[in-house]
Amino acid sequence: MICPFCEKNLLYRERPNRTCSGCKRRFALDPKGNSMRLSDLRLRRLLAKLTDDGRLKISVDQLGAPALPRATSDTSDSPVVEALGCLWVPLLVGVVMVVVGLSAEDMGGFTIFGSVLVLIFAIGMLSALIFGKRKPTTHPLSGFRGVLMSNWKEVYGSLPPGVVEDFPYRRLYVPEGARVALLCPDRAIAAFLVANGLPERYGVAVTTELDRLPEEMPVVVLHDASAPGCRLAIRTREALPGRTVIDAGLPPRAVMQTPGAPARRGDKPTSDFIKWLGESGTLTKAELNWLARGWTVSLVAVRPAKLLAAVSRTVERVGAATGPDPERRKAESVGFLTWPGEDGR
């Protein structure tokens, strides 16, 4: 890696304890010390790209999301199937060796070794059945947050320029003249929108909690493509009868078949949860199947400039729709995010 201070090209042994052997200064990120393979210089390049060379402010999670390793959508749901994929070769070899050993003289060793391979297969499959239940997943960016909040602050004294901390818990941000309420449970995205002046430009009150929404204003619900995100839009309408509630979230259909969309596998929702979502009539069968497998695409994975532009268009139209019913219905039909593909991210 290149030292961010003296620009010396350092081998791993030349940078012990994140310290350059040339200038003796300590840096924040070693590519071999984090799963995202980030260095100080790579993070700065990534930051410049995501902030449009400093014109935008972004959250910690938005900075880390593009560096996450991609998940593959063909990953099996079943630990038994995954175990079979790993153990079919020992099984095949073991069966062949047992057959050869039993059908020929002086081949007892084949029978014994083949039996051992078959036994390994049986033990592996049994273990998958007993212990194969998926463990609850941790947030994929939790490690990145920890590194940035500790190592980077230790070296540089603060977060990188243009990076903001998450929206405070249970805060309601109300600018003067607010006429639209925005509900976004993702504190990283709420902080991003506030930091870039969206509330003041369009008169938008921002909160992450349903019970903190101001009264009377039309509500825009901003959520990721996930089962909990889709649930939030439904529950907001149920909790606010008579209020205009606009689902401006990222719909599963916009990302689930799109190459390059960074879908990640989380904990699978219960069958009752998926059934309840289906009864709402807002999701297709394909979307429900995708959600049932635990897939999600977070808003922090959307390019910040695109996200800000899309949310701005939506709240601007909703704020302007204070007249006759046709105008309000037009606002309610406003589409939100589609996935732009690899070249548009």
Secondary structure, DSSP 8 states (H G I E B T S, - for coil): -B-TTT--B--GGGSGGGB-TTT--B-S--GGGSTT---HHHHHHHHHHHTTTTTS-EEHHHHHGGGS----TT--S-HHHHHHHHHHHHHHHHHHHHHHHHHSTT-HHHHHHHHHHHHHHHHHHHHHHHH-S------TTHHHHHHIIIIIHHHHSSS-TTEE----TT-EE--TT--EEEE---HHHHHHHHHTTHHHHHTEEEES-GGG--SSS-EEE---BSHHHHHHHHHHHHHSTTS-EEE-S--GGGTTT-TT---EE-----HHHHHHHHHTT-S-HHHHHHHHTTEEB-GGGS-HHHHHHHHHHHHHHHHH--SSHHHHHHHHT--------GGG-
